[in-house]
Amino acid sequence: MSMWATSVTRHRMYLCYGILQASLWFFKEVRVRIPVKTNIHKDKRAWRLSHEAFLTFQELAHQQGLPTPAFLEVISRELALQRLSEEQRTKIKAEAARIAAERKNEAS
């Protein structure tokens, strides 16, 4: 008899579960899917390469006795000097002076 009672109970549980699923069908439409990264190895490699580049810059800055941000600023200025014409450098300096003056006026 206990087997019959268990079977009836199990049947009632399945029936309740089915009714519950049927009554909550609209929640399935609203669910938001979270994107899953599929190429984790590529992400790890990219992180490792960028971290190695950072460590290289950090070491070079340390060798020159500069903080890393100052070293990066020096490098970017040197590269800009190599790439830009004198006219472009003059325009950039004028724009930088204008922005600095605006910020100074706003702060005052």
N, C-alpha and C positions, 0 to 999 in steps of 0.2 A: 504494500500500500504506500509505503514511503516513496517508492519509485514513481508511482502514479502522481502523488502530490508534487514531487519535484518536477515532473514533466509539465504539469499544469502551471506550476509557478514559473518555470522557464518560459512556457508559452505566453503567460501574462507579461513577463518582462520583455520579451520580443515584441509583443503587441504594443506595450507602452512606449518602447523605444521607437517603433515605427510611427506611432501617433506623434511623439515628440519631434521626430525628424520632419514629419509632414507639416507640423505647425510652425517650425522654424525655418522653412525653406527660403524665406526672403533674406535671412541673414547670410546665406551662402553667396548671394549675389553682391552683397556689400563688402565682403571680405577683401582686405588689401593684401596683395602679394608683395613680399619683401624680396627684392632681387638677390639672388645668390651668386656670388662670384664663382665663375667657373675656371678661370685660369689663375689660380693662386700662385703657381710657380713663376709666372710672368710678373705678377705684382711683387713677389719676394725678390726677384732678380732686379727689378727696377728700383726697389727700395735699397737693396744692397749696393747697387751702382751709385745711387745718389748719395748714400751714406759714405761710401768710399771717397767720393769726390769731396764731400764736406770735410772728411778727416784729412784729405790731402791739402785742402785750402787752410785748414786749421794748423797743420804742421808747418806749411810754408809761412804763414803769418807768425807763428811762434819763432821760426828761424830768423825772421826779420825784426822780431821784437815788437810786433804790432798786434792789437786785438783783431780778431777775425773780420768784423765788419769794416774796420778801417782798411785792412788789407784788400778786401773785396772792392771797396770804393776806389782804391789806388789802381787796381787791375782794370776796373771798368773805365776809369778815366784814361788810362794808357791805351786801351783798346779803342776808345772813342777818338782819341787823338790820331790813331793810325787810320781809322776809317773815314773820318769827317774832313771835309774841306775847311779852309779858314773861314769862309763865309758862313757855313753851317755852324761852326763853333761860335762865331760872333752872335748869330741869331739865338743860339741856345743860352749863351751867357746873358744876353739882353732879356730873354724870357725868364730866366732864373732870377735876375735882379728885379724884374717887375713883380714876380710872385713874392719874393722876399719883402719888397716894399709894401705890397698889399697886406701881407700877414703882419708886418710891423705896425701898419696903420690900424688894422683891426684889433691888435693887442693893446694899442694905446687908448 
